[in-house]
Amino acid sequence: MKKRWPIVLFFLAVTVMLALLWPFGQEPKEEKATHLFILRVWNGEKEPAVAAWLKGRARAYEKETGVRVYLRLCSQQDLEAALSQEALPPDLLVSSSGGAIVALRGYALIVRDDQALFHAPSPTGLLFFRPSPTPGPTPEPLPWPQENELSAVLSPNELMGVLPGTVFSQNPAGDFSQGKARAALLTPGQAVQLALGFRACALPEEKGLLPVRAAAASKEGEAFLLYLLSPSSQQALAQHGLFSPSLRLYQADDPLRFLIDSSREKTEEKEGS
């Protein structure tokens, strides 16, 4: 029995040494570092439809690429600082000032017409007229209003001067509904909410289409810009009532937007002839 003690003590000593050396002999397990890039996108457009489109596209881009998109609605001061490079620019800046055209905001000339049959908007608020049970002929543009009807045209600031007689209004749709003028420049979304009869005309020379632009300041921003210009992103503009610089998005079941969309085809035909 006494002969076994040295052996037992030896194994105990070895065990203690291994226990003491173990933390130093093994590298501690560390979680693998992940470098998550955050794509910064500033939106200088105040139109809610533009913000909604960008939000949907950012969500889809994150799912497809794994890149996280930080979307921010920037103030006029931040926008001016970014454009003048006084501040660190975001990866992508969306505004009306410079860069590639990624979307268009559409306006039409709306003229009050008490003889016109008032059509309440559908539950979705998207259609100018209730769709007929069977497909009918494509609606034809109405004649251009008489000069006396355009003596005063209520207009947002960005469309001042596109027609003779434009008068600035902070709320063109509201002032038009109150009878402050017989004509106004409104978006299709504003027009379908009117509780009065009216006629609609597309503005000549695409003056009713205001560009939404995007300028990239990094390669990551350039990649997202190309994504916004892709067919899937351009088709998604129709979900928010916007127009595409490269595609025709609307059919006769949405007459007012179809009218605005079709006016560009006539302009292109004249340029090509």
Summary of the structure (lengths in Angstrom):
residues: 273
radius of gyration: 30.6
end to end distance: 114.0
largest distance: 124.1
contacts: 739
relative contact order: 0.17
helix: 39%
strand: 19%
